[in-house]
């Protein structure tokens, strides 16, 4: 039997224990290192996520603001478009009078002189006064008007024999403007008449403004005030016709309701006095 060395055994046990301790220590150290790396990586990842989320929220807020601005711009464009369409409808309402007046003038024979042409209210009628060189010319004029599809009932109200005479009488007028809060329309009328060398003698409101709700194709343009305005003046016939043409352009919310043209005494140069009744629309302050 071999002798047993207890000291050697103790040494081997201690060596074995030390090795296992070192292995476990390295394992623990590695585990701690991994945990530290994982914690650092997790913190960096969370910081990256928070930064990304912040950028996304900022971009979303910017996109929302741009969308709101775009919607407001579209709403403004739509409102301007609707108002232009409405003002174009007003211009078309004025067009009927100017078209009728043009039809009358083009059908007058050479020896028929028109001294007064006047619209006759809401019924849409027009009265014409003047003189003719013969009854044949007068009859031809009435026949031409009856042949025009614009006129449904042409009647000769009265005739009389008269000697044509003109009085050389100079008329002097001073322009007057009655205040009514219609400064814009007054300024525009002054521009139109000045450009054509037409004398605008007065621009007078007729009654109080009437509030109206304006709608175009079931879309509301808000609350407006309708002002009846009478405009009087005088000028060359061709220039006055040019002034009436301005009512066909929907640059202003205005409609020609009625008119009267009167040949002036001593007006060998073709001058006429005129009277227009207009409806001028003003947007109410604070209206939608």
NORCOR-V796303 format. One record per pair of residues at least 4 apart in sequence whose C-alpha atoms are under 8 Angstrom apart, sorted by the first residue. I is the first residue (numbers start at 1). J is the second residue. If there is no record, write none. Layout:
[[I	J] [I	J]]
This chain:
[[5	9] [6	10] [7	11] [8	12] [9	13] [10	14] [11	15] [12	16] [13	17] [14	18] [15	19] [16	20] [17	21] [18	22] [19	23] [20	24] [21	25] [22	26] [23	27] [24	28] [25	29] [26	30] [27	31] [28	32] [29	33] [30	34] [31	35] [32	36] [33	37] [34	38] [35	39] [36	40] [37	41] [38	42] [39	43] [40	44] [41	45] [42	46] [43	47] [44	48] [45	49] [46	50] [47	51] [48	52] [49	53] [50	54] [51	55] [52	56] [53	57] [54	58] [55	59] [56	60] [57	61] [58	62] [59	63] [60	64] [61	65] [62	66] [63	67] [64	68] [65	69] [66	70] [67	71] [68	72] [69	73] [70	74] [71	75] [72	76] [73	77] [74	78] [75	79] [76	80] [77	81] [78	82] [79	83] [79	221] [80	84] [81	85] [82	86] [82	216] [82	219] [82	221] [83	87] [83	221] [84	88] [84	250] [84	251] [85	89] [85	216] [86	90] [86	215] [86	216] [86	253] [87	91] [87	250] [87	251] [87	252] [87	253] [87	254] [88	92] [88	248] [88	249] [88	250] [89	93] [89	250] [90	94] [90	250] [90	253] [90	254] [90	255] [91	95] [91	247] [91	248] [91	249] [91	250] [91	254] [91	255] [92	96] [92	248] [93	255] [93	256] [94	98] [94	247] [94	248] [94	255] [94	256] [94	257] [95	99] [95	247] [95	248] [96	100] [97	101] [97	119] [97	256] [97	258] [98	102] [98	244] [98	245] [99	103] [100	104] [100	150] [101	105] [102	106] [103	107] [103	148] [104	108] [104	145] [107	141] [107	144] [107	145] [108	112] [108	113] [108	141] [109	137] [109	140] [109	141] [111	132] [111	133] [111	134] [111	137] [112	130] [112	131] [112	132] [112	133] [112	137] [112	138] [112	141] [113	130] [113	131] [113	132] [114	128] [114	129] [114	130] [114	131] [114	263] [115	128] [115	129] [115	130] [115	131] [115	261] [115	262] [115	263] [116	127] [116	128] [116	129] [116	130] [116	260] [116	261] [116	262] [116	263] [117	126] [117	127] [117	128] [117	129] [117	259] [117	260] [117	261] [117	262] [118	126] [118	127] [118	128] [118	258] [118	259] [118	260] [118	261] [119	124] [119	125] [119	126] [119	127] [119	258] [119	259] [119	260] [120	124] [120	125] [120	126] [120	127] [120	258] [121	125] [121	257] [121	258] [132	137] [132	138] [133	137] [133	138] [134	138] [135	139] [136	140] [137	141] [138	142] [139	143] [140	144] [141	145] [142	146] [142	154] [142	155] [142	156] [143	147] [144	148] [145	151] [145	154] [146	151] [146	152] [146	153] [146	154] [147	151] [166	265] [166	266] [167	265] [167	266] [168	265] [168	266] [168	267] [169	265] [169	266] [170	266] [173	201] [174	201] [175	199] [175	200] [175	201] [175	202] [176	201] [176	202] [176	203] [177	202] [177	203] [177	204] [178	202] [178	203] [178	204] [178	205] [179	183] [179	204] [180	205] [182	186] [182	282] [183	187] [184	188] [185	189] [185	280] [186	190] [186	203] [187	191] [188	192] [189	193] [190	194] [190	200] [191	195] [192	196] [192	243] [192	246] [193	197] [193	198] [193	199] [193	200] [193	243] [194	198] [194	199] [196	239] [196	240] [196	242] [196	243] [197	235] [197	239] [198	233] [198	234] [198	235] [198	236] [198	239] [198	240] [199	233] [199	234] [199	235] [200	231] [200	232] [200	233] [200	234] [201	231] [201	232] [201	233] [201	234] [202	230] [202	231] [202	232] [202	233] [203	229] [203	230] [203	231] [203	232] [204	229] [204	230] [204	231] [205	227] [205	228] [205	229] [205	230] [206	227] [206	228] [206	229] [206	230] [207	227] [207	228] [208	227] [208	228] [209	225] [209	226] [209	227] [209	228] [210	225] [210	226] [210	227] [211	223] [211	224] [211	225] [211	226] [212	223] [212	224] [212	225] [212	226] [213	220] [213	221] [213	222] [213	223] [213	224] [214	220] [214	221] [214	222] [214	223] [214	224] [215	219] [215	220] [215	221] [215	222] [216	220] [216	221] [221	288] [222	283] [222	287] [222	288] [223	283] [223	284] [223	287] [223	288] [224	281] [224	282] [224	283] [224	284] [224	287] [225	281] [225	282] [225	283] [225	284] [226	279] [226	280] [226	281] [226	282] [227	278] [227	279] [227	280] [227	281] [227	282] [228	277] [228	278] [228	279] [228	280] [229	277] [229	278] [229	279] [229	280] [230	275] [230	276] [230	277] [230	278] [231	274] [231	275] [231	276] [231	277] [231	278] [232	273] [232	274] [232	275] [232	276] [233	273] [233	274] [233	275] [234	240] [234	271] [234	272] [234	273] [234	274] [235	239] [235	240] [235	271] [235	272] [235	273] [236	240] [236	269] [236	270] [236	271] [236	272] [237	241] [237	270] [237	271] [237	272] [238	242] [239	243] [240	244] [240	274] [241	245] [242	246] [243	247] [244	248] [245	249] [247	254] [247	255] [247	256] [250	254] [253	280] [253	281] [253	282] [254	278] [254	279] [254	280] [254	281] [255	278] [255	279] [255	280] [256	276] [256	277] [256	278] [256	279] [257	276] [257	277] [257	278] [257	279] [258	276] [258	277] [258	278] [259	274] [259	275] [259	276] [259	277] [260	274] [260	275] [260	276] [261	272] [261	273] [261	274] [261	275] [262	272] [262	273] [262	274] [263	267] [263	270] [263	271] [263	272] [263	273] [264	271] [264	272] [264	273] [267	271] [267	272] [283	287]]
